[in-house]
């Protein structure tokens, strides 16, 4: 059995996620990584997009969820995972990492991040 992974790395978005009112008002830059592992159902030699997972759709889901303002990065990441699980029920592993660039802290910090990994349990 062969497992395949389709991923997006460092997709950048401007959004207004944050716990504090100032973060929600000013907004910030964010970076999203998505990795989805699955077992292909058909022969990849057919060169057919239907036999794999379309990373363009991964981007669209991330973009839609990033446009909904939320206080917690954890909530954003979970929303992306929930959408991916619903749209790609054949996924056996989903990792989503969300980084907030230059978070408003007292010292210089390149980014803060939240990562959630979903692993489908075997039946």
C-alpha positions in Angstrom: 0.0 0.0 0.0 1.3 3.4 -1.0 0.6 6.6 1.0 0.9 9.9 -0.7 1.1 13.5 0.7 -0.1 16.7 -0.9 1.0 19.9 0.8 1.0 23.7 0.8 4.0 25.3 2.4 4.1 29.0 3.5 0.8 30.2 2.1 0.7 33.9 3.2 -2.4 35.7 4.3 -3.3 39.0 5.9 -5.9 38.5 8.6 -7.3 40.0 11.8 -6.9 37.1 14.2 -6.0 37.9 17.7 -7.1 37.9 21.3 -6.7 41.7 21.8 -8.8 44.3 20.1 -5.7 46.0 18.7 -4.7 42.8 16.9 -8.2 42.5 15.4 -8.2 46.1 14.3 -4.7 46.3 12.8 -4.4 42.8 11.5 -1.2 40.9 10.8 0.5 38.6 8.4 0.1 34.9 8.8 1.7 31.8 7.2 -0.2 28.5 6.8 1.3 25.0 6.1 -1.1 22.2 5.2 -0.1 18.5 4.7 -2.6 15.9 3.8 -1.7 12.2 3.6 -3.9 9.7 1.8 -3.8 6.3 0.1 -4.5 6.8 -3.6 -7.6 4.9 -4.8 -6.6 4.5 -8.4 -3.5 4.3 -10.6 -1.6 7.6 -10.7 -0.1 6.6 -14.0 -3.5 7.7 -15.5 -2.4 11.3 -14.9 -5.9 12.2 -13.7 -6.4 14.9 -11.1 -9.4 12.9 -9.7 -7.0 10.3 -8.5 -5.2 12.6 -6.1 -5.9 15.7 -3.9 -6.0 19.1 -5.5 -3.7 21.5 -3.6 -5.6 24.4 -5.2 -8.6 23.3 -3.1 -6.3 23.3 0.0 -5.5 26.9 -0.6 -9.1 27.9 -1.1 -10.1 26.3 2.2 -7.3 28.0 4.0 -8.1 31.4 2.4 -11.8 31.1 3.4 -11.0 30.2 7.0 -8.4 32.9 7.3 -10.9 35.5 6.2 -13.1 34.7 9.3 -11.8 36.7 12.2 -11.2 34.7 15.3 -9.5 35.3 18.7 -7.5 32.1 18.9 -5.2 30.6 16.3 -6.2 27.2 17.6 -9.7 27.9 16.5 -8.6 28.8 13.0 -6.4 25.7 12.7 -9.2 23.4 13.9 -11.7 25.0 11.4 -9.3 24.3 8.6 -8.9 20.7 9.7 -12.6 20.2 10.1 -13.2 21.4 6.5 -10.4 19.2 5.2 -11.8 16.1 7.0 -15.3 16.8 5.6 -14.1 17.4 2.0 -11.5 14.7 1.9 -12.8 11.8 4.0 -10.2 9.5 2.6 -7.4 11.6 4.3 -5.5 9.5 6.9 -3.3 12.3 8.2 -3.8 16.1 8.2 -1.3 18.6 9.6 -2.1 22.3 9.7 0.4 24.9 11.1 -0.5 28.5 11.4 2.2 31.1 12.2 1.6 34.7 13.2 4.5 36.8 11.9 5.9 39.4 14.3 3.5 38.8 17.1 2.9 41.8 19.4 5.2 40.8 22.2 7.7 42.8 24.3 10.7 41.4 22.5 11.5 40.6 18.9 9.9 37.3 17.8 9.8 36.1 14.2 6.6 34.2 14.7 4.3 32.4 17.0 2.6 29.2 15.8 -0.1 26.6 16.5 0.1 23.1 14.9 -2.6 20.5 15.0 -2.2 17.0 13.5 -5.2 14.7 12.8 -4.5 11.0 12.4 -7.5 8.9 11.2 -7.8 5.8 13.4 -7.9 2.4 11.6 -11.2 0.6 12.0 
